[in-house]
Every structure is written in structure tokens, then in C-alpha cells.
Amino acid sequence: TVDDIVWPKKSLYNDRERRFKHLISNPQYSSIVFDSYRRVYYRMLDKPNPRKVDQYDGIQWTIPSLIILDENFNKIGETEIPEDYSLSNMIP
């Protein structure tokens, strides 16, 4: 239930350094999109970039990935997306 969820403390959002460390340390999943032609699902994922150590070092914060699932949500594969591509246009 909602009451069982451990919500982040508001102080996390007020502290830039803690927010930065949280974002580069945790994977972030987004929408699941169904491809009716191939009969598979796609799940977008931003994985933490282990090379990122400083907010201003010029290194990409996350590594975008695409997870491919079959009709029963079994994982078929996962592929990292090059930095110059964006998955944002796949989100409905």
C-alpha cells in the first residue's frame, strides 16, 4: 500500500550534492511501450554512469538503455543506447 512506501525526505531535494549522488547511484525506469508489430514490450532505463564523479565533469550522468520483453514480460534482451540518441520520443 501507499502507506508502506518509504518516501525520500524533502531534505534530499534541497541538498544539491545529495540529490546528485542519489541520481547517479540509482537506476531510473520509465514507461513500458508495446510494439504491436513485433509483439514485444520496451522498457526505458537510465543506468548510473560509473564514470560520473562530479556534477560538472562533462560526463553523461546516466547510460540510457532499452530493455526488451516478450508478451509475458520475460526479458529478451537489453541494449545500451549511444549518447547521441534519445529515448524520450518513445515515451507516450
Secondary structure, DSSP 4 states (H G I P E B T S, - for coil): -GGG--PPPHHHHH-HHHHHHHHHHS-EEEEEEEETTTTEEEEEEEEE-TT--STTSSS-SEEEEEEEE-TT--EEEEEEPPTT--SGGG--
